[in-house]
Amino acid sequence: MGSLLILLVFLALIVGAALWAVGIYNGLVTSRNGWKNAFAQIDVQLQRRFDLIPNLVETAKAYMGHERETLEAVIAARSVAQSGLAAAKAHPGDEAAMAQLATSQGQLNGVLGRLMAVAEAYPDLKANQNMMQLSEELSSTENRVAFARQAYNDAVMGYNNKRETFPSSVVAGMFNFAHAAMLDIPADKAEVREAPKVQF
């Protein structure tokens, strides 16, 4: 009778430990899926931004014929930013991919800011209805990107905290839950910190 009780207690402990590990594992999976979903929202907003830029450049081109270099710089930066996003989509949360994404988006912000500054010198362009609408849409998209980035960083922080604290860290190590990198804008680059001013 005593050995049966010991066996039952032992089995109960094993089942309890297994349920505990499954609960932690499921929590880690849920957190990982949360930050991946948050990254997908960044992707949606950046794609929208990329779609607006060619229309903005085409509208500006009609008025800014002498500013060809500025317009070409915007298109080139858009291409680099799209490559940065593609790399981050292939490896979301990867430190190098997220750094590449942040840098390329910062460069795009810089050239868009320069385009808007140059556009100020063209009153007809500023008054163009299409330009005003595109600028408003771009400004709205910039805000959505900022909110999506904040949601992503919050989700990543929650996931990283969960995977690094005991006892979750034991399960995270056993099942190879990797660290996820935040999407941070470098603080030492003013053109990266500031969103382009697109209001007329």
Secondary structure, 3 states (H helix, E strand, C coil): CHHHHHHHHHHHHHHHHHHHHHHHHHHHHHHHHHHHHHHHHHHHHHHHHHHHHHHHHHHHHCCCHHHHHHHHHHHHHHHHHHHHHHHHHHCCCCHHHHHHHHHHHHHHHHHHHHHHHHHCCCHHHHHCHHHHHHHHHHHHHHHHHHHHHHHHHHHHHHHHHHHHCCCHHHHHHHCCCCCCCCCCCCCCCHHHHCCCCCCC
